[in-house]
């Protein structure tokens, strides 16, 4: 009897180029800003979970401080 190979409809995870994650998460929270500190903690938690998409959103919010975003 022939063995049937099952095909997955889910695509393999995307592997980001080396250094891209570091570039996406590059930010420095302002020490006296509660929003920056909160976003920094959320960024670290998301990064530790491997959720780079969410971590990069938090990094963007930290970078927004310089432009008066909060």
PQR file of N, CA, C, O and H, with PARSE charges and radii, in Angstrom:
ATOM      1  N   UNK A   1       0.837  -1.169   0.000 -0.4000 1.5000
ATOM      2  CA  UNK A   1       0.000   0.000   0.000 -0.0000 2.0000
ATOM      3  C   UNK A   1       0.889   1.243   0.000  0.5500 1.7000
ATOM      4  O   UNK A   1       1.866   1.299   0.747 -0.5500 1.4000
ATOM      5  N   UNK A   2       0.573   2.215  -0.806 -0.4000 1.5000
ATOM      6  CA  UNK A   2       1.356   3.444  -0.923 -0.0000 2.0000
ATOM      7  C   UNK A   2       1.069   4.366   0.262  0.5500 1.7000
ATOM      8  O   UNK A   2      -0.062   4.452   0.739 -0.5500 1.4000
ATOM      9  H   UNK A   2      -0.221   2.169  -1.413  0.4000 1.0000
ATOM     10  N   UNK A   3       2.114   5.051   0.726 -0.4000 1.5000
ATOM     11  CA  UNK A   3       1.985   5.990   1.829 -0.0000 2.0000
ATOM     12  C   UNK A   3       1.644   7.359   1.249  0.5500 1.7000
ATOM     13  O   UNK A   3       2.312   7.845   0.337 -0.5500 1.4000
ATOM     14  H   UNK A   3       3.033   4.981   0.339  0.4000 1.0000
ATOM     15  N   UNK A   4       0.609   7.964   1.784 -0.4000 1.5000
ATOM     16  CA  UNK A   4       0.197   9.286   1.333 -0.0000 2.0000
ATOM     17  C   UNK A   4       0.939  10.338   2.145  0.5500 1.7000
ATOM     18  O   UNK A   4       0.940  10.298   3.376 -0.5500 1.4000
ATOM     19  H   UNK A   4       0.066   7.570   2.525  0.4000 1.0000
ATOM     20  N   UNK A   5       1.562  11.271   1.455 -0.4000 1.5000
ATOM     21  CA  UNK A   5       2.238  12.366   2.144 -0.0000 2.0000
ATOM     22  C   UNK A   5       1.249  13.514   2.298  0.5500 1.7000
ATOM     23  O   UNK A   5       0.610  13.934   1.334 -0.5500 1.4000
ATOM     24  H   UNK A   5       1.561  11.303   0.456  0.4000 1.0000
ATOM     25  N   UNK A   6       1.135  14.005   3.504 -0.4000 1.5000
ATOM     26  CA  UNK A   6       0.240  15.125   3.770 -0.0000 2.0000
ATOM     27  C   UNK A   6       0.994  16.431   3.569  0.5500 1.7000
ATOM     28  O   UNK A   6       2.139  16.577   3.996 -0.5500 1.4000
ATOM     29  H   UNK A   6       1.654  13.663   4.288  0.4000 1.0000
ATOM     30  N   UNK A   7       0.342  17.361   2.921 -0.4000 1.5000
ATOM     31  CA  UNK A   7       0.946  18.668   2.709 -0.0000 2.0000
ATOM     32  C   UNK A   7       0.311  19.653   3.675  0.5500 1.7000
ATOM     33  O   UNK A   7      -0.900  19.639   3.899 -0.5500 1.4000
ATOM     34  H   UNK A   7      -0.588  17.243   2.574  0.4000 1.0000
ATOM     35  N   UNK A   8       1.127  20.484   4.225 -0.4000 1.5000
ATOM     36  CA  UNK A   8       0.646  21.505   5.139 -0.0000 2.0000
ATOM     37  C   UNK A   8       0.261  22.743   4.330  0.5500 1.7000
ATOM     38  O   UNK A   8       0.932  23.099   3.361 -0.5500 1.4000
ATOM     39  H   UNK A   8       2.110  20.496   4.044  0.4000 1.0000
ATOM     40  N   UNK A   9      -0.809  23.382   4.736 -0.4000 1.5000
ATOM     41  CA  UNK A   9      -1.207  24.626   4.072 -0.0000 2.0000
ATOM     42  C   UNK A   9      -0.575  25.830   4.758  0.5500 1.7000
ATOM     43  O   UNK A   9      -0.651  26.955   4.263 -0.5500 1.4000
ATOM     44  H   UNK A   9      -1.354  23.094   5.523  0.4000 1.0000
ATOM     45  N   UNK A  10       0.045  25.580   5.896 -0.4000 1.5000
ATOM     46  CA  UNK A  10       0.694  26.661   6.613 -0.0000 2.0000
ATOM     47  C   UNK A  10       2.119  26.824   6.100  0.5500 1.7000
ATOM     48  O   UNK A  10       2.861  25.851   5.966 -0.5500 1.4000
ATOM     49  H   UNK A  10       0.107  24.667   6.298  0.4000 1.0000
ATOM     50  N   UNK A  11       2.486  28.060   5.818 -0.4000 1.5000
ATOM     51  CA  UNK A  11       3.826  28.330   5.320 -0.0000 2.0000
ATOM     52  C   UNK A  11       4.830  28.319   6.458  0.5500 1.7000
ATOM     53  O   UNK A  11       4.483  28.561   7.614 -0.5500 1.4000
ATOM     54  H   UNK A  11       1.883  28.850   5.927  0.4000 1.0000
ATOM     55  N   UNK A  12       6.056  28.039   6.123 -0.4000 1.5000
ATOM     56  CA  UNK A  12       7.129  28.059   7.120 -0.0000 2.0000
ATOM     57  C   UNK A  12       7.321  29.482   7.639  0.5500 1.7000
ATOM     58  O   UNK A  12       7.051  30.438   6.912 -0.5500 1.4000
ATOM     59  H   UNK A  12       6.338  27.842   5.184  0.4000 1.0000
ATOM     60  N   UNK A  13       7.783  29.644   8.885 -0.4000 1.5000
ATOM     61  CA  UNK A  13       8.001  30.990   9.426 -0.0000 2.0000
ATOM     62  C   UNK A  13       9.046  31.750   8.603  0.5500 1.7000
ATOM     63  O   UNK A  13       9.976  31.162   8.052 -0.5500 1.4000
ATOM     64  H   UNK A  13       8.003  28.868   9.476  0.4000 1.0000
ATOM     65  N   UNK A  14       8.870  33.037   8.538 -0.4000 1.5000
ATOM     66  CA  UNK A  14       9.811  33.891   7.819 -0.0000 2.0000
ATOM     67  C   UNK A  14      11.021  34.132   8.716  0.5500 1.7000
ATOM     68  O   UNK A  14      10.873  34.469   9.891 -0.5500 1.4000
ATOM     69  H   UNK A  14       8.114  33.514   8.985  0.4000 1.0000
ATOM     70  N   UNK A  15      12.187  33.963   8.174 -0.4000 1.5000
ATOM     71  CA  UNK A  15      13.421  34.217   8.911 -0.0000 2.0000
ATOM     72  C   UNK A  15      13.947  35.573   8.468  0.5500 1.7000
ATOM     73  O   UNK A  15      14.257  35.780   7.295 -0.5500 1.4000
ATOM     74  H   UNK A  15      12.308  33.689   7.220  0.4000 1.0000
ATOM     75  N   UNK A  16      14.043  36.495   9.422 -0.4000 1.5000
ATOM     76  CA  UNK A  16      14.519  37.838   9.111 -0.0000 2.0000
ATOM     77  C   UNK A  16      16.027  37.840   8.918  0.5500 1.7000
ATOM     78  O   UNK A  16      16.732  37.062   9.561 -0.5500 1.4000
ATOM     79  H   UNK A  16      13.791  36.327  10.375  0.4000 1.0000
ATOM     80  N   UNK A  17      16.533  38.700   8.043 -0.4000 1.5000
ATOM     81  CA  UNK A  17      17.981  38.786   7.853 -0.0000 2.0000
ATOM     82  C   UNK A  17      18.672  39.183   9.156  0.5500 1.7000
ATOM     83  O   UNK A  17      18.095  39.887   9.984 -0.5500 1.4000
ATOM     84  H   UNK A  17      15.960  39.331   7.520  0.4000 1.0000
ATOM     85  N   UNK A  18      19.893  38.735   9.326 -0.4000 1.5000
ATOM     86  CA  UNK A  18      20.664  39.069  10.515 -0.0000 2.0000
ATOM     87  C   UNK A  18      20.765  40.585  10.637  0.5500 1.7000
ATOM     88  O   UNK A  18      21.076  41.275   9.667 -0.5500 1.4000
ATOM     89  H   UNK A  18      20.362  38.163   8.653  0.4000 1.0000
ATOM     90  N   UNK A  19      20.503  41.090  11.827 -0.4000 1.5000
ATOM     91  CA  UNK A  19      20.604  42.525  12.076 -0.0000 2.0000
ATOM     92  C   UNK A  19      19.296  43.278  11.922  0.5500 1.7000
ATOM     93  O   UNK A  19      19.161  44.374  12.467 -0.5500 1.4000
ATOM     94  H   UNK A  19      20.250  40.529  12.615  0.4000 1.0000
ATOM     95  N   UNK A  20      18.330  42.734  11.202 -0.4000 1.5000
ATOM     96  CA  UNK A  20      17.074  43.445  11.002 -0.0000 2.0000
ATOM     97  C   UNK A  20      16.309  43.585  12.309  0.5500 1.7000
ATOM     98  O   UNK A  20      15.738  44.640  12.585 -0.5500 1.4000
ATOM     99  H   UNK A  20      18.440  41.844  10.759  0.4000 1.0000
ATOM    100  N   UNK A  21      16.293  42.538  13.107 -0.4000 1.5000
ATOM    101  CA  UNK A  21      15.603  42.611  14.394 -0.0000 2.0000
ATOM    102  C   UNK A  21      16.224  43.699  15.262  0.5500 1.7000
ATOM    103  O   UNK A  21      15.505  44.481  15.884 -0.5500 1.4000
ATOM    104  H   UNK A  21      16.756  41.681  12.882  0.4000 1.0000
ATOM    105  N   UNK A  22      17.536  43.753  15.308 -0.4000 1.5000
ATOM    106  CA  UNK A  22      18.217  44.784  16.095 -0.0000 2.0000
ATOM    107  C   UNK A  22      17.849  46.176  15.593  0.5500 1.7000
ATOM    108  O   UNK A  22      17.637  47.091  16.389 -0.5500 1.4000
ATOM    109  H   UNK A  22      18.120  43.118  14.803  0.4000 1.0000
ATOM    110  N   UNK A  23      17.774  46.331  14.297 -0.4000 1.5000
ATOM    111  CA  UNK A  23      17.417  47.629  13.717 -0.0000 2.0000
ATOM    112  C   UNK A  23      15.978  47.999  14.074  0.5500 1.7000
ATOM    113  O   UNK A  23      15.699  49.150  14.411 -0.5500 1.4000
ATOM    114  H   UNK A  23      17.946  45.588  13.651  0.4000 1.0000
ATOM    115  N   UNK A  24      15.062  47.029  14.003 -0.4000 1.5000
ATOM    116  CA  UNK A  24      13.660  47.296  14.325 -0.0000 2.0000
ATOM    117  C   UNK A  24      13.467  47.681  15.785  0.5500 1.7000
ATOM    118  O   UNK A  24      12.609  48.503  16.106 -0.5500 1.4000
ATOM    119  H   UNK A  24      15.288  46.094  13.729  0.4000 1.0000
ATOM    120  N   UNK A  25      14.255  47.094  16.659 -0.4000 1.5000
ATOM    121  CA  UNK A  25      14.075  47.306  18.092 -0.0000 2.0000
ATOM    122  C   UNK A  25      15.007  48.365  18.663  0.5500 1.7000
ATOM    123  O   UNK A  25      15.045  48.562  19.877 -0.5500 1.4000
ATOM    124  H   UNK A  25      14.952  46.425  16.399  0.4000 1.0000
ATOM    125  N   UNK A  26      15.750  49.042  17.814 -0.4000 1.5000
ATOM    126  CA  UNK A  26      16.697  50.056  18.265 -0.0000 2.0000
ATOM    127  C   UNK A  26      15.961  51.270  18.811  0.5500 1.7000
ATOM    128  O   UNK A  26      15.318  52.009  18.065 -0.5500 1.4000
ATOM    129  H   UNK A  26      15.719  48.881  16.827  0.4000 1.0000
ATOM    130  N   UNK A  27      16.062  51.468  20.117 -0.4000 1.5000
ATOM    131  CA  UNK A  27      15.451  52.635  20.752 -0.0000 2.0000
ATOM    132  C   UNK A  27      16.057  52.794  22.141  0.5500 1.7000
ATOM    133  O   UNK A  27      16.662  51.864  22.673 -0.5500 1.4000
ATOM    134  H   UNK A  27      16.585  50.868  20.723  0.4000 1.0000
ATOM    135  N   UNK A  28      15.893  53.962  22.713 -0.4000 1.5000
ATOM    136  CA  UNK A  28      16.394  54.234  24.062 -0.0000 2.0000
ATOM    137  C   UNK A  28      15.297  54.948  24.839  0.5500 1.7000
ATOM    138  O   UNK A  28      14.975  56.096  24.535 -0.5500 1.4000
ATOM    139  H   UNK A  28      15.402  54.718  22.280  0.4000 1.0000
ATOM    140  N   UNK A  29      14.721  54.289  25.833 -0.4000 1.5000
ATOM    141  CA  UNK A  29      13.648  54.916  26.594 -0.0000 2.0000
ATOM    142  C   UNK A  29      14.170  56.082  27.440  0.5500 1.7000
ATOM    143  O   UNK A  29      15.263  56.013  28.001 -0.5500 1.4000
ATOM    144  H   UNK A  29      14.983  53.356  26.080  0.4000 1.0000
ATOM    145  N   UNK A  30      13.388  57.131  27.520 -0.4000 1.5000
ATOM    146  CA  UNK A  30      13.734  58.282  28.354 -0.0000 2.0000
ATOM    147  C   UNK A  30      13.503  57.886  29.810  0.5500 1.7000
ATOM    148  O   UNK A  30      12.431  57.395  30.163 -0.5500 1.4000
ATOM    149  H   UNK A  30      12.500  57.187  27.064  0.4000 1.0000
ATOM    150  N   UNK A  31      14.502  58.098  30.643 -0.4000 1.5000
ATOM    151  CA  UNK A  31      14.466  57.629  32.025 -0.0000 2.0000
ATOM    152  C   UNK A  31      13.268  58.167  32.815  0.5500 1.7000
ATOM    153  O   UNK A  31      12.651  57.412  33.566 -0.5500 1.4000
ATOM    154  H   UNK A  31      15.373  58.497  30.356  0.4000 1.0000
ATOM    155  N   UNK A  32      12.932  59.417  32.671 -0.4000 1.5000
ATOM    156  CA  UNK A  32      11.873  60.025  33.480 -0.0000 2.0000
ATOM    157  C   UNK A  32      10.494  59.982  32.827  0.5500 1.7000
ATOM    158  O   UNK A  32       9.558  60.600  33.335 -0.5500 1.4000
ATOM    159  H   UNK A  32      13.433  60.031  32.061  0.4000 1.0000
ATOM    160  N   UNK A  33      10.351  59.282  31.735 -0.4000 1.5000
ATOM    161  CA  UNK A  33       9.074  59.218  31.022 -0.0000 2.0000
ATOM    162  C   UNK A  33       8.384  57.887  31.333  0.5500 1.7000
ATOM    163  O   UNK A  33       8.894  56.821  30.987 -0.5500 1.4000
ATOM    164  H   UNK A  33      11.111  58.781  31.322  0.4000 1.0000
ATOM    165  N   UNK A  34       7.224  57.958  31.988 -0.4000 1.5000
ATOM    166  CA  UNK A  34       6.489  56.742  32.354 -0.0000 2.0000
ATOM    167  C   UNK A  34       6.062  55.952  31.115  0.5500 1.7000
ATOM    168  O   UNK A  34       6.095  54.721  31.117 -0.5500 1.4000
ATOM    169  H   UNK A  34       6.810  58.824  32.269  0.4000 1.0000
ATOM    170  N   UNK A  35       5.664  56.660  30.061 -0.4000 1.5000
ATOM    171  CA  UNK A  35       5.241  55.981  28.836 -0.0000 2.0000
ATOM    172  C   UNK A  35       6.405  55.211  28.225  0.5500 1.7000
ATOM    173  O   UNK A  35       6.249  54.052  27.841 -0.5500 1.4000
ATOM    174  H   UNK A  35       5.638  57.660  30.059  0.4000 1.0000
ATOM    175  N   UNK A  36       7.564  55.845  28.131 -0.4000 1.5000
ATOM    176  CA  UNK A  36       8.745  55.177  27.572 -0.0000 2.0000
ATOM    177  C   UNK A  36       9.104  53.940  28.390  0.5500 1.7000
ATOM    178  O   UNK A  36       9.386  52.881  27.828 -0.5500 1.4000
ATOM    179  H   UNK A  36       7.690  56.787  28.443  0.4000 1.0000
ATOM    180  N   UNK A  37       9.094  54.069  29.708 -0.4000 1.5000
ATOM    181  CA  UNK A  37       9.447  52.948  30.575 -0.0000 2.0000
ATOM    182  C   UNK A  37       8.451  51.804  30.430  0.5500 1.7000
ATOM    183  O   UNK A  37       8.841  50.637  30.398 -0.5500 1.4000
ATOM    184  H   UNK A  37       8.865  54.929  30.165  0.4000 1.0000
ATOM    185  N   UNK A  38       7.174  52.134  30.342 -0.4000 1.5000
ATOM    186  CA  UNK A  38       6.130  51.118  30.171 -0.0000 2.0000
ATOM    187  C   UNK A  38       6.281  50.402  28.828  0.5500 1.7000
ATOM    188  O   UNK A  38       6.216  49.175  28.754 -0.5500 1.4000
ATOM    189  H   UNK A  38       6.856  53.082  30.368  0.4000 1.0000
ATOM    190  N   UNK A  39       6.484  51.187  27.772 -0.4000 1.5000
ATOM    191  CA  UNK A  39       6.657  50.601  26.446 -0.0000 2.0000
ATOM    192  C   UNK A  39       7.927  49.756  26.381  0.5500 1.7000
ATOM    193  O   UNK A  39       7.954  48.731  25.699 -0.5500 1.4000
ATOM    194  H   UNK A  39       6.537  52.183  27.832  0.4000 1.0000
ATOM    195  N   UNK A  40       8.977  50.175  27.084 -0.4000 1.5000
ATOM    196  CA  UNK A  40      10.230  49.421  27.106 -0.0000 2.0000
ATOM    197  C   UNK A  40      10.014  48.049  27.753  0.5500 1.7000
ATOM    198  O   UNK A  40      10.505  47.035  27.258 -0.5500 1.4000
ATOM    199  H   UNK A  40       8.956  51.007  27.638  0.4000 1.0000
ATOM    200  N   UNK A  41       9.271  48.033  28.867 -0.4000 1.5000
ATOM    201  CA  UNK A  41       8.982  46.756  29.529 -0.0000 2.0000
ATOM    202  C   UNK A  41       8.164  45.843  28.625  0.5500 1.7000
ATOM    203  O   UNK A  41       8.413  44.639  28.566 -0.5500 1.4000
ATOM    204  H   UNK A  41       8.872  48.856  29.270  0.4000 1.0000
ATOM    205  N   UNK A  42       7.195  46.411  27.925 -0.4000 1.5000
ATOM    206  CA  UNK A  42       6.376  45.624  26.994 -0.0000 2.0000
ATOM    207  C   UNK A  42       7.207  45.134  25.812  0.5500 1.7000
ATOM    208  O   UNK A  42       7.015  44.018  25.329 -0.5500 1.4000
ATOM    209  H   UNK A  42       6.993  47.389  27.973  0.4000 1.0000
ATOM    210  N   UNK A  43       8.129  45.973  25.354 -0.4000 1.5000
ATOM    211  CA  UNK A  43       9.028  45.579  24.263 -0.0000 2.0000
ATOM    212  C   UNK A  43       9.850  44.362  24.684  0.5500 1.7000
ATOM    213  O   UNK A  43       9.938  43.382  23.944 -0.5500 1.4000
ATOM    214  H   UNK A  43       8.285  46.879  25.747  0.4000 1.0000
ATOM    215  N   UNK A  44      10.453  44.426  25.879 -0.4000 1.5000
ATOM    216  CA  UNK A  44      11.288  43.319  26.363 -0.0000 2.0000
ATOM    217  C   UNK A  44      10.467  42.032  26.494  0.5500 1.7000
ATOM    218  O   UNK A  44      10.933  40.953  26.130 -0.5500 1.4000
ATOM    219  H   UNK A  44      10.381  45.222  26.480  0.4000 1.0000
ATOM    220  N   UNK A  45       9.242  42.154  27.016 -0.4000 1.5000
ATOM    221  CA  UNK A  45       8.391  40.966  27.182 -0.0000 2.0000
ATOM    222  C   UNK A  45       8.045  40.365  25.819  0.5500 1.7000
ATOM    223  O   UNK A  45       8.096  39.147  25.646 -0.5500 1.4000
ATOM    224  H   UNK A  45       8.862  43.031  27.312  0.4000 1.0000
ATOM    225  N   UNK A  46       7.695  41.211  24.857 -0.4000 1.5000
ATOM    226  CA  UNK A  46       7.355  40.715  23.515 -0.0000 2.0000
ATOM    227  C   UNK A  46       8.572  40.071  22.857  0.5500 1.7000
ATOM    228  O   UNK A  46       8.455  39.030  22.210 -0.5500 1.4000
ATOM    229  H   UNK A  46       7.653  42.200  24.998  0.4000 1.0000
ATOM    230  N   UNK A  47       9.732  40.687  23.021 -0.4000 1.5000
ATOM    231  CA  UNK A  47      10.960  40.126  22.449 -0.0000 2.0000
ATOM    232  C   UNK A  47      11.265  38.766  23.077  0.5500 1.7000
ATOM    233  O   UNK A  47      11.646  37.827  22.378 -0.5500 1.4000
ATOM    234  H   UNK A  47       9.827  41.532  23.546  0.4000 1.0000
ATOM    235  N   UNK A  48      11.098  38.665  24.391 -0.4000 1.5000
ATOM    236  CA  UNK A  48      11.352  37.394  25.083 -0.0000 2.0000
ATOM    237  C   UNK A  48      10.399  36.297  24.617  0.5500 1.7000
ATOM    238  O   UNK A  48      10.761  35.120  24.603 -0.5500 1.4000
ATOM    239  H   UNK A  48      10.788  39.428  24.959  0.4000 1.0000
ATOM    240  N   UNK A  49       9.171  36.685  24.233 -0.4000 1.5000
ATOM    241  CA  UNK A  49       8.196  35.714  23.706 -0.0000 2.0000
ATOM    242  C   UNK A  49       8.486  35.353  22.249  0.5500 1.7000
ATOM    243  O   UNK A  49       7.934  34.390  21.717 -0.5500 1.4000
ATOM    244  H   UNK A  49       8.877  37.641  24.244  0.4000 1.0000
ATOM    245  N   UNK A  50       9.360  36.138  21.610 -0.4000 1.5000
ATOM    246  CA  UNK A  50       9.660  35.912  20.198 -0.0000 2.0000
ATOM    247  C   UNK A  50       8.697  36.637  19.275  0.5500 1.7000
ATOM    248  O   UNK A  50       8.660  36.360  18.076 -0.5500 1.4000
ATOM    249  H   UNK A  50       9.809  36.920  22.042  0.4000 1.0000
ATOM    250  N   UNK A  51       7.915  37.566  19.824 -0.4000 1.5000
ATOM    251  CA  UNK A  51       6.938  38.327  19.045 -0.0000 2.0000
ATOM    252  C   UNK A  51       7.580  39.635  18.583  0.5500 1.7000
ATOM    253  O   UNK A  51       7.329  40.696  19.156 -0.5500 1.4000
ATOM    254  H   UNK A  51       7.945  37.790  20.798  0.4000 1.0000
ATOM    255  N   UNK A  52       8.402  39.549  17.553 -0.4000 1.5000
ATOM    256  CA  UNK A  52       9.160  40.706  17.076 -0.0000 2.0000
ATOM    257  C   UNK A  52       8.237  41.777  16.495  0.5500 1.7000
ATOM    258  O   UNK A  52       8.546  42.966  16.578 -0.5500 1.4000
ATOM    259  H   UNK A  52       8.606  38.688  17.088  0.4000 1.0000
ATOM    260  N   UNK A  53       7.115  41.373  15.911 -0.4000 1.5000
ATOM    261  CA  UNK A  53       6.164  42.355  15.368 -0.0000 2.0000
ATOM    262  C   UNK A  53       5.655  43.264  16.477  0.5500 1.7000
ATOM    263  O   UNK A  53       5.670  44.487  16.335 -0.5500 1.4000
ATOM    264  H   UNK A  53       6.864  40.408  15.844  0.4000 1.0000
ATOM    265  N   UNK A  54       5.210  42.679  17.568 -0.4000 1.5000
ATOM    266  CA  UNK A  54       4.698  43.486  18.682 -0.0000 2.0000
ATOM    267  C   UNK A  54       5.827  44.272  19.332  0.5500 1.7000
ATOM    268  O   UNK A  54       5.635  45.427  19.710 -0.5500 1.4000
ATOM    269  H   UNK A  54       5.198  41.686  17.683  0.4000 1.0000
ATOM    270  N   UNK A  55       6.994  43.666  19.467 -0.4000 1.5000
ATOM    271  CA  UNK A  55       8.136  44.360  20.061 -0.0000 2.0000
ATOM    272  C   UNK A  55       8.507  45.595  19.246  0.5500 1.7000
ATOM    273  O   UNK A  55       8.839  46.637  19.812 -0.5500 1.4000
ATOM    274  H   UNK A  55       7.150  42.727  19.160  0.4000 1.0000
ATOM    275  N   UNK A  56       8.453  45.484  17.927 -0.4000 1.5000
ATOM    276  CA  UNK A  56       8.804  46.634  17.087 -0.0000 2.0000
ATOM    277  C   UNK A  56       7.773  47.758  17.213  0.5500 1.7000
ATOM    278  O   UNK A  56       8.118  48.930  17.063 -0.5500 1.4000
ATOM    279  H   UNK A  56       8.184  44.638  17.467  0.4000 1.0000
ATOM    280  N   UNK A  57       6.524  47.412  17.484 -0.4000 1.5000
ATOM    281  CA  UNK A  57       5.500  48.450  17.715 -0.0000 2.0000
ATOM    282  C   UNK A  57       5.808  49.216  18.997  0.5500 1.7000
ATOM    283  O   UNK A  57       5.668  50.438  19.047 -0.5500 1.4000
ATOM    284  H   UNK A  57       6.245  46.460  17.606  0.4000 1.0000
ATOM    285  N   UNK A  58       6.226  48.494  20.031 -0.4000 1.5000
ATOM    286  CA  UNK A  58       6.597  49.165  21.288 -0.0000 2.0000
ATOM    287  C   UNK A  58       7.850  50.018  21.092  0.5500 1.7000
ATOM    288  O   UNK A  58       7.942  51.114  21.644 -0.5500 1.4000
ATOM    289  H   UNK A  58       6.340  47.501  19.990  0.4000 1.0000
ATOM    290  N   UNK A  59       8.807  49.530  20.317 -0.4000 1.5000
ATOM    291  CA  UNK A  59      10.021  50.310  20.043 -0.0000 2.0000
ATOM    292  C   UNK A  59       9.667  51.598  19.314  0.5500 1.7000
ATOM    293  O   UNK A  59      10.245  52.651  19.584 -0.5500 1.4000
ATOM    294  H   UNK A  59       8.733  48.640  19.869  0.4000 1.0000
ATOM    295  N   UNK A  60       8.725  51.512  18.399 -0.4000 1.5000
ATOM    296  CA  UNK A  60       8.292  52.702  17.663 -0.0000 2.0000
ATOM    297  C   UNK A  60       7.686  53.731  18.612  0.5500 1.7000
ATOM    298  O   UNK A  60       7.903  54.932  18.454 -0.5500 1.4000
ATOM    299  H   UNK A  60       8.255  50.656  18.180  0.4000 1.0000
ATOM    300  N   UNK A  61       6.934  53.262  19.589 -0.4000 1.5000
ATOM    301  CA  UNK A  61       6.326  54.182  20.563 -0.0000 2.0000
ATOM    302  C   UNK A  61       7.390  54.836  21.443  0.5500 1.7000
ATOM    303  O   UNK A  61       7.256  56.001  21.819 -0.5500 1.4000
ATOM    304  H   UNK A  61       6.758  52.286  19.718  0.4000 1.0000
ATOM    305  N   UNK A  62       8.444  54.093  21.772 -0.4000 1.5000
ATOM    306  CA  UNK A  62       9.548  54.678  22.540 -0.0000 2.0000
ATOM    307  C   UNK A  62      10.233  55.747  21.697  0.5500 1.7000
ATOM    308  O   UNK A  62      10.548  56.825  22.201 -0.5500 1.4000
ATOM    309  H   UNK A  62       8.554  53.147  21.467  0.4000 1.0000
ATOM    310  N   UNK A  63      10.466  55.459  20.424 -0.4000 1.5000
ATOM    311  CA  UNK A  63      11.122  56.445  19.537 -0.0000 2.0000
ATOM    312  C   UNK A  63      10.253  57.673  19.322  0.5500 1.7000
ATOM    313  O   UNK A  63      10.770  58.751  19.029 -0.5500 1.4000
ATOM    314  H   UNK A  63      10.211  54.583  20.015  0.4000 1.0000
ATOM    315  N   UNK A  64       8.933  57.526  19.464 -0.4000 1.5000
ATOM    316  CA  UNK A  64       8.025  58.662  19.295 -0.0000 2.0000
ATOM    317  C   UNK A  64       8.257  59.768  20.323  0.5500 1.7000
ATOM    318  O   UNK A  64       7.831  60.903  20.103 -0.5500 1.4000
ATOM    319  H   UNK A  64       8.514  56.650  19.703  0.4000 1.0000
ATOM    320  N   UNK A  65       8.913  59.468  21.425 -0.4000 1.5000
ATOM    321  CA  UNK A  65       9.150  60.470  22.455 -0.0000 2.0000
ATOM    322  C   UNK A  65       9.898  61.677  21.890  0.5500 1.7000
ATOM    323  O   UNK A  65       9.568  62.822  22.201 -0.5500 1.4000
ATOM    324  H   UNK A  65       9.259  58.546  21.603  0.4000 1.0000
ATOM    325  N   UNK A  66      10.905  61.413  21.061 -0.4000 1.5000
ATOM    326  CA  UNK A  66      11.713  62.492  20.506 -0.0000 2.0000
ATOM    327  C   UNK A  66      10.885  63.435  19.628  0.5500 1.7000
ATOM    328  O   UNK A  66      11.206  64.618  19.517 -0.5500 1.4000
ATOM    329  H   UNK A  66      11.173  60.483  20.809  0.4000 1.0000
ATOM    330  N   UNK A  67       9.839  62.926  19.014 -0.4000 1.5000
ATOM    331  CA  UNK A  67       8.994  63.748  18.152 -0.0000 2.0000
ATOM    332  C   UNK A  67       7.791  64.347  18.877  0.5500 1.7000
ATOM    333  O   UNK A  67       6.923  64.960  18.255 -0.5500 1.4000
ATOM    334  H   UNK A  67       9.578  61.965  19.103  0.4000 1.0000
ATOM    335  N   UNK A  68       7.749  64.166  20.189 -0.4000 1.5000
ATOM    336  CA  UNK A  68       6.642  64.724  20.976 -0.0000 2.0000
ATOM    337  C   UNK A  68       5.387  63.875  20.911  0.5500 1.7000
ATOM    338  O   UNK A  68       4.287  64.371  21.155 -0.5500 1.4000
ATOM    339  H   UNK A  68       8.454  63.668  20.694  0.4000 1.0000
ATOM    340  N   UNK A  69       5.541  62.595  20.584 -0.4000 1.5000
ATOM    341  CA  UNK A  69       4.385  61.698  20.473 -0.0000 2.0000
ATOM    342  C   UNK A  69       3.714  61.392  21.788  0.5500 1.7000
ATOM    343  O   UNK A  69       2.562  60.959  21.809 -0.5500 1.4000
ATOM    344  H   UNK A  69       6.435  62.192  20.386  0.4000 1.0000
ATOM    345  N   UNK A  70       4.409  61.607  22.881 -0.4000 1.5000
ATOM    346  CA  UNK A  70       3.806  61.428  24.218 -0.0000 2.0000
ATOM    347  C   UNK A  70       4.549  62.241  25.243  0.5500 1.7000
ATOM    348  O   UNK A  70       4.193  62.222  26.422 -0.5500 1.4000
ATOM    349  H   UNK A  70       5.345  61.959  22.863  0.4000 1.0000
TER
END
